């Protein structure tokens, strides 16, 4: 009999700004991603005072999974 082991959480973060409409759509995409088992989802508001911008973020939205950029802009 096989035993199902829980998967470790994988961090998915999304850097966004508050002014772009594409970033507002990104928040909806991230809300859907929260329903995927094994993902720990974080939204980083790059407009927040004192917010440190990760070096790999140079456009918004940027999706980062396990520390690697997986999408610049919203995935299709």
C-alpha positions in Angstrom: 0.0 0.0 0.0 1.4 3.4 -1.0 1.4 6.2 1.6 0.7 9.7 0.3 3.2 12.1 1.8 2.4 15.8 2.0 4.2 17.9 -0.6 6.4 20.7 0.7 5.0 24.2 0.2 6.5 25.9 -2.8 6.7 29.7 -2.6 5.0 31.7 -5.4 5.3 35.4 -5.1 3.9 38.1 -7.4 5.3 41.6 -7.5 2.8 44.2 -8.5 2.2 47.9 -8.6 -1.1 49.5 -7.7 -1.6 51.6 -10.8 -1.5 49.3 -13.8 -4.6 47.5 -14.9 -2.6 44.4 -15.7 -1.5 44.2 -12.1 -5.1 44.3 -10.9 -5.8 41.3 -13.2 -2.7 39.6 -11.7 -4.3 39.8 -8.2 -7.2 37.8 -9.6 -4.8 35.2 -11.1 -3.0 34.9 -7.8 -6.3 34.4 -5.9 -7.0 31.4 -8.2 -3.4 30.1 -7.6 -4.1 30.0 -3.8 -6.4 27.1 -4.5 -3.5 25.0 -5.9 -2.2 22.5 -3.3 1.4 22.9 -2.4 1.7 26.6 -3.2 2.4 29.3 -0.6 1.3 32.4 -2.5 2.4 36.0 -1.6 1.5 39.3 -3.3 4.3 41.9 -3.0 3.0 45.5 -3.4 6.0 47.2 -4.9 4.4 50.7 -4.3 4.3 50.2 -0.5 6.6 52.5 1.4 9.9 50.8 2.4 9.1 47.7 0.3 12.3 46.1 -0.9 12.2 45.1 -4.6 13.8 41.8 -5.4 16.6 42.1 -7.9 14.8 39.9 -10.5 11.8 42.2 -10.6 12.1 44.8 -13.3 8.6 44.8 -14.7 5.1 44.2 -13.2 3.6 41.9 -12.7 6.4 39.4 -12.1 5.7 35.9 -10.9 8.5 34.1 -9.0 8.4 30.4 -8.1 11.1 28.9 -5.9 13.2 32.1 -6.4 13.1 31.9 -10.2 11.1 34.2 -12.5 8.5 32.1 -14.3 6.5 34.9 -15.9 6.9 38.6 -16.7 3.4 39.8 -17.2 0.3 37.7 -16.8 0.5 34.1 -18.1 -1.9 33.3 -20.9 
